[in-house]
Structure formats: structure tokens, C-alpha cells
Amino acid sequence: MNEKMKDTYQQMFEEHCEGAEPDYLEWFVEEFTPKGVNWADEEEAKRAIARLVKEIDECFANREEVLRDYEITPDMLP
């Protein structure tokens, strides 16, 4: 499960970086870099995905679309 969460997070992260304004991108990369997540800790991984979903939701899409588009299942969230 952790590998799927890591891959999903990485995909969401990279796609959200595409086309981002430079000032926002700098902040976003600092705040959400996948390297800052301990993927071996399932609860931390779930919190990271939930936080990234919230950020993407607030910027561009609604939560249901984000969950569906990235195939995020309830067991991937806290």
C-alpha cells in the first residue's frame, strides 16, 4: 500500500507543479516535496496524501474529482 501511496503522491505533486506560477511553485515544492514524507510510516503517508488532496482541492478542483482522478481510496486517507 505504501508504494501505491508514494506513487500516487508523486504523480499528484508533479502534475500540480506543471504550469504553477513561480512564487506559488517555490512555496509548494518546499511544503509538499515527496522527499519530506516517511513512506514507511503508513499514518504519515496518509496524512501527507490528505494534505496534498486538500491543497489541490483548494486550488483547482473539488475533492471528489481529485480522489477519483488519482484513484485515491478511503484506505489511503487518515
Backbone as a printed PyTorch tensor [residue, N CA C, xyz], in Angstrom:
tensor([[[  0.8240,  -1.2000,   0.0000],
         [  0.0000,   0.0000,   0.0000],
         [  0.8630,   1.2570,   0.0000]],

        [[  1.9500,   1.2350,   0.7740],
         [  2.7650,   2.4350,   0.8710],
         [  3.3820,   2.8190,  -0.4700]],

        [[  3.7490,   1.8340,  -1.2630],
         [  4.3240,   2.1360,  -2.5760],
         [  3.2810,   2.7840,  -3.4870]],

        [[  2.0460,   2.3020,  -3.4230],
         [  0.9730,   2.9140,  -4.2150],
         [  0.7160,   4.3360,  -3.7360]],

        [[  0.7220,   4.5540,  -2.4270],
         [  0.5130,   5.9070,  -1.9080],
         [  1.6530,   6.8240,  -2.3520]],

        [[  2.8670,   6.3250,  -2.2870],
         [  4.0260,   7.1210,  -2.7130],
         [  3.9240,   7.4730,  -4.1980]],

        [[  3.5840,   6.4960,  -5.0340],
         [  3.4470,   6.7450,  -6.4730],
         [  2.3180,   7.7320,  -6.7680]],

        [[  1.2070,   7.5820,  -6.0610],
         [  0.0710,   8.4790,  -6.2550],
         [  0.4500,   9.8970,  -5.8520]],

        [[  1.0890,  10.0280,  -4.7080],
         [  1.5130,  11.3410,  -4.2210],
         [  2.4650,  11.9820,  -5.2330]],

        [[  3.4360,  11.2140,  -5.7040],
         [  4.4170,  11.7360,  -6.6600],
         [  3.7270,  12.2330,  -7.9290]],

        [[  2.7730,  11.4810,  -8.4270],
         [  2.0430,  11.8830,  -9.6260],
         [  1.2620,  13.1750,  -9.3720]],

        [[  0.5540,  13.2390,  -8.2520],
         [ -0.2100,  14.4460,  -7.9270],
         [  0.7310,  15.6420,  -7.7850]],

        [[  1.8390,  15.4470,  -7.1000],
         [  2.8170,  16.5030,  -6.8800],
         [  3.3420,  17.0370,  -8.2110]],

        [[  3.7850,  16.1460,  -9.0700],
         [  4.3590,  16.5570, -10.3560],
         [  3.3290,  17.2610, -11.2340]],

        [[  2.1260,  16.7310, -11.2940],
         [  1.0980,  17.3520, -12.1290],
         [  0.6830,  18.7120, -11.5870]],

        [[  0.6850,  18.8580, -10.2760],
         [  0.3130,  20.1500,  -9.6930],
         [  1.4070,  21.1910,  -9.9370]],

        [[  2.6540,  20.7510, -10.0350],
         [  3.7610,  21.6700, -10.3030],
         [  3.7110,  22.2210, -11.7280]],

        [[  3.1790,  21.4300, -12.6490],
         [  3.1220,  21.8560, -14.0490],
         [  2.2420,  23.0950, -14.1800]],

        [[  2.7770,  24.1120, -14.7400],
         [  2.0040,  25.3200, -15.0050],
         [  1.7880,  26.2220, -13.8030]],

        [[  2.3790,  25.8820, -12.6660],
         [  2.2140,  26.7150, -11.4720],
         [  3.0210,  27.9980, -11.6160]],

        [[  2.5000,  29.0640, -11.0450],
         [  3.2130,  30.3440, -11.0420],
         [  4.5020,  30.1910, -10.2160]],

        [[  5.5630,  30.8800, -10.6070],
         [  6.8610,  30.7090,  -9.9270],
         [  6.8240,  30.9070,  -8.4030]],

        [[  6.1560,  31.9420,  -7.9240],
         [  6.1130,  32.1800,  -6.4730],
         [  5.3870,  31.0590,  -5.7540]],

        [[  4.2650,  30.6520,  -6.3070],
         [  3.4990,  29.5510,  -5.7130],
         [  4.2980,  28.2540,  -5.7920]],

        [[  4.9150,  28.0090,  -6.9280],
         [  5.6700,  26.7720,  -7.1350],
         [  6.7740,  26.6270,  -6.0990]],

        [[  7.4810,  27.7060,  -5.8420],
         [  8.5590,  27.6590,  -4.8540],
         [  8.0140,  27.2490,  -3.4820]],

        [[  6.9150,  27.8620,  -3.0730],
         [  6.2980,  27.5290,  -1.7960],
         [  5.7870,  26.0870,  -1.8100]],

        [[  5.1080,  25.7120,  -2.8820],
         [  4.5080,  24.3890,  -2.9820],
         [  5.5630,  23.2940,  -2.8830]],

        [[  6.6410,  23.4330,  -3.6180],
         [  7.7000,  22.4200,  -3.6060],
         [  8.2870,  22.2980,  -2.2030]],

        [[  8.4950,  23.4310,  -1.5550],
         [  9.0450,  23.4050,  -0.2000],
         [  8.0930,  22.7070,   0.7770]],

        [[  6.8140,  22.9740,   0.6600],
         [  5.8180,  22.4320,   1.5790],
         [  5.4310,  20.9800,   1.3060]],

        [[  5.4630,  20.5700,   0.0510],
         [  4.8760,  19.2810,  -0.3200],
         [  5.8470,  18.3070,  -0.9820]],

        [[  7.1350,  18.5780,  -0.9420],
         [  8.0770,  17.6680,  -1.5850],
         [  7.8900,  16.2310,  -1.0740]],

        [[  7.8100,  15.2820,  -1.9790],
         [  7.6430,  13.8830,  -1.5590],
         [  8.8060,  13.3790,  -0.7080]],

        [[  9.9520,  14.0030,  -0.8510],
         [ 11.1310,  13.5750,  -0.0910],
         [ 10.9530,  13.8430,   1.4060]],

        [[ 10.0140,  14.7150,   1.7500],
         [  9.7930,  15.0390,   3.1500],
         [  8.8570,  14.0850,   3.8710]],

        [[  8.3840,  13.0560,   3.1740],
         [  7.4230,  12.1200,   3.7540],
         [  8.1180,  10.8010,   4.0710]],

        [[  7.8790,  10.2900,   5.2530],
         [  8.3840,   8.9640,   5.6310],
         [  7.3690,   7.9400,   5.1300]],

        [[  7.6080,   7.3830,   3.9660],
         [  6.6470,   6.4790,   3.3320],
         [  6.5380,   5.1420,   4.0500]],

        [[  7.4890,   4.8270,   4.9110],
         [  7.4110,   3.5850,   5.6820],
         [  6.3830,   3.6980,   6.8070]],

        [[  6.0570,   4.9190,   7.1960],
         [  5.0610,   5.1750,   8.2390],
         [  3.7120,   5.4050,   7.5570]],

        [[  2.8480,   4.3970,   7.6040],
         [  1.5900,   4.4580,   6.8680],
         [  0.7120,   5.6340,   7.2840]],

        [[  0.6660,   5.9370,   8.5680],
         [ -0.1580,   7.0650,   9.0360],
         [  0.3900,   8.3920,   8.5200]],

        [[  1.6950,   8.5540,   8.5110],
         [  2.2880,   9.7730,   7.9660],
         [  2.0080,   9.8810,   6.4730]],

        [[  2.1040,   8.7700,   5.7740],
         [  1.8240,   8.7650,   4.3360],
         [  0.3720,   9.1620,   4.0670]],

        [[ -0.5460,   8.6470,   4.8660],
         [ -1.9620,   9.0040,   4.7060],
         [ -2.1920,  10.4840,   4.9680]],

        [[ -1.5640,  11.0080,   6.0170],
         [ -1.7150,  12.4360,   6.3180],
         [ -1.1450,  13.2970,   5.1860]],

        [[ -0.0340,  12.8630,   4.6060],
         [  0.5780,  13.6110,   3.5080],
         [ -0.3480,  13.6420,   2.2980]],

        [[ -0.9350,  12.5100,   1.9700],
         [ -1.8620,  12.4690,   0.8360],
         [ -3.0790,  13.3380,   1.1170]],

        [[ -3.6260,  13.2540,   2.3040],
         [ -4.8000,  14.0650,   2.6530],
         [ -4.4750,  15.5530,   2.5560]],

        [[ -3.3000,  15.9360,   3.0080],
         [ -2.8840,  17.3420,   2.9520],
         [ -2.7220,  17.8130,   1.5010]],

        [[ -2.1300,  16.9690,   0.6590],
         [ -1.9490,  17.3290,  -0.7430],
         [ -3.2940,  17.3920,  -1.4670]],

        [[ -4.1830,  16.4510,  -1.1770],
         [ -5.5260,  16.4840,  -1.7660],
         [ -6.2130,  17.7980,  -1.4000]],

        [[ -6.0980,  18.2070,  -0.1450],
         [ -6.7180,  19.4580,   0.3090],
         [ -6.1430,  20.6480,  -0.4480]],

        [[ -4.8370,  20.6940,  -0.6250],
         [ -4.2060,  21.8090,  -1.3390],
         [ -4.6710,  21.8590,  -2.7930]],

        [[ -4.6830,  20.7200,  -3.4570],
         [ -5.1230,  20.6840,  -4.8560],
         [ -6.6000,  21.0570,  -4.9490]],

        [[ -7.3840,  20.5500,  -4.0290],
         [ -8.8100,  20.8630,  -3.9730],
         [ -9.0300,  22.3700,  -3.8440]],

        [[ -8.2740,  23.0180,  -2.9840],
         [ -8.4340,  24.4580,  -2.7640],
         [ -7.9820,  25.2750,  -3.9730]],

        [[ -7.0860,  24.7270,  -4.7590],
         [ -6.5560,  25.4720,  -5.9020],
         [ -7.3750,  25.3040,  -7.1810]],

        [[ -7.7150,  24.0720,  -7.5020],
         [ -8.2270,  23.8350,  -8.8470],
         [ -9.4550,  22.9540,  -8.9750]],

        [[ -9.6300,  22.0320,  -8.1020],
         [-10.6550,  21.0180,  -8.3280],
         [-11.4050,  20.7470,  -7.0340]],

        [[-12.4820,  20.0010,  -7.1580],
         [-13.1570,  19.6090,  -5.9260],
         [-12.6140,  18.2700,  -5.4500]],

        [[-12.7920,  18.0130,  -4.1840],
         [-12.2090,  16.8390,  -3.5410],
         [-12.5810,  15.5400,  -4.2430]],

        [[-13.8350,  15.3860,  -4.6060],
         [-14.2670,  14.1440,  -5.2440],
         [-13.5410,  13.9180,  -6.5660]],

        [[-13.3200,  14.9890,  -7.3210],
         [-12.5970,  14.8540,  -8.5860],
         [-11.1510,  14.4420,  -8.3450]],

        [[-10.5230,  15.0500,  -7.3510],
         [ -9.1300,  14.7040,  -7.0390],
         [ -9.0350,  13.2340,  -6.6360]],

        [[ -9.9240,  12.8060,  -5.7450],
         [ -9.9000,  11.4110,  -5.3030],
         [-10.1270,  10.4630,  -6.4680]],

        [[-11.0720,  10.7840,  -7.3290],
         [-11.3720,   9.9250,  -8.4740],
         [-10.2280,   9.9350,  -9.4880]],

        [[ -9.7430,  11.1290,  -9.8350],
         [ -8.7060,  11.2390, -10.8640],
         [ -7.4190,  10.5100, -10.4980]],

        [[ -7.1050,  10.4940,  -9.2100],
         [ -5.8710,   9.8540,  -8.7690],
         [ -6.1120,   8.4940,  -8.1180]],

        [[ -7.3460,   8.0090,  -8.2180],
         [ -7.7150,   6.6890,  -7.7120],
         [ -7.3270,   6.5190,  -6.2410]],

        [[ -7.6300,   7.5510,  -5.4570],
         [ -7.3540,   7.5090,  -4.0270],
         [ -8.5310,   6.8460,  -3.3330]],

        [[ -8.2450,   5.7710,  -2.6410],
         [ -9.2760,   5.0160,  -1.9480],
         [ -9.3240,   5.4260,  -0.4720]],

        [[-10.4350,   5.1530,   0.2030],
         [-10.5500,   5.5390,   1.6150],
         [ -9.4260,   5.0000,   2.5030]],

        [[ -8.8920,   3.8280,   2.1710],
         [ -7.8170,   3.2740,   2.9920],
         [ -6.4810,   3.9810,   2.7780]],

        [[ -6.4360,   4.9270,   1.8620],
         [ -5.2280,   5.7220,   1.6320],
         [ -5.2730,   7.0480,   2.3910]],

        [[ -6.3540,   7.2830,   3.1100],
         [ -6.5340,   8.5420,   3.8570],
         [ -6.6530,   8.2570,   5.3360]],

        [[ -6.2970,   9.2640,   6.1670],
         [ -6.4160,   9.0460,   7.6230],
         [ -7.8610,   8.9710,   8.0670]]])
